[in-house]
Amino acid sequence: MLSRLGEVFKSFQKHQVKYLIIGGIAAVLHGVPRATFDLDILIEATEDNAARLLTAMVEAQLGTATLIDAEGLLTKEITIFQDRVRIDVQTKTPGIEFEMAWQHREIMTYQNQTFYVLSRKDLIASKRAAGRAVDLEDVRLLELGSE
């Protein structure tokens, strides 16, 4: 999944988008062995950041980003962009606040591309708050991995 998103992350960096990888891919990056087919990101919910995100997505050839503006994006908790990959952009997520999570973020690199990932501690809090069976299993595995 990450290999197909290289240009997206490169564009996010270029446009200084404040985002955090959350959800299944964040769990995988923290060592949970599971399959996931979409990228979930939490963004700083400001109009300026949302505009930078949409510009970056269009530049990375994710055409569905042209179907909404920054203001519209901020009115929704989750906006799904389905192009060659699916990206779920969240302005809120259970169990965490963006600013605190941003301060705790982990900076990771894959194939020479840097990206921002929710910390293990914040990921556990978020998944515990979501409470779905798959999330609670991720919590169990994340906690085992930190022992």
Long-range contacts (C-beta under 8 A, 24 or more apart in sequence): 1-25, 1-36, 1-37, 1-39, 1-85, 2-110, 2-111, 3-110, 3-111, 4-84, 4-85, 5-39, 5-85, 6-111, 6-113, 7-60, 7-61, 8-56, 8-57, 8-60, 8-62, 8-85, 8-87, 9-113, 9-114, 9-115, 10-60, 10-113, 11-56, 11-57, 11-59, 11-60, 12-53, 12-56, 12-115, 13-113, 13-114, 14-56, 14-59, 15-52, 15-53, 15-55, 15-56, 15-59, 16-52, 17-43, 17-49, 17-52, 17-53, 17-56, 18-43, 18-44, 18-49, 18-98, 18-102, 19-43, 19-44, 19-53, 19-116, 20-98, 20-101, 20-102, 20-105, 20-116, 20-117, 20-118, 21-115, 21-116, 21-117, 21-118, 22-90, 22-93, 22-118, 22-123, 22-126, 23-88, 24-138, 26-117, 26-118, 26-123, 27-123, 27-127, 27-138, 27-141, 27-142, 29-108, 29-117, 30-117, 30-120, 30-123, 30-142, 30-145, 31-141, 31-142, 31-145, 32-138, 32-141, 32-142, 32-145, 33-141, 34-134, 34-138, 37-86, 38-85, 38-86, 38-87, 38-88, 39-85, 39-86, 39-87, 39-88, 40-87, 40-88, 40-90, 41-87, 41-88, 41-89, 41-90, 42-90, 42-91, 42-92, 42-93, 42-96, 42-98, 42-101, 42-118, 43-89, 43-90, 43-91, 43-98, 44-98, 44-99, 44-102, 45-74, 45-91, 45-92, 45-98, 46-74, 47-71, 47-74, 50-74, 50-91, 53-89, 57-81, 57-87, 62-87, 93-126, 93-130, 94-126, 94-129, 94-130, 94-131, 95-122, 95-125, 95-126, 95-127, 95-128, 95-129, 95-130, 96-122, 96-125, 96-126, 96-129, 120-145, 120-146
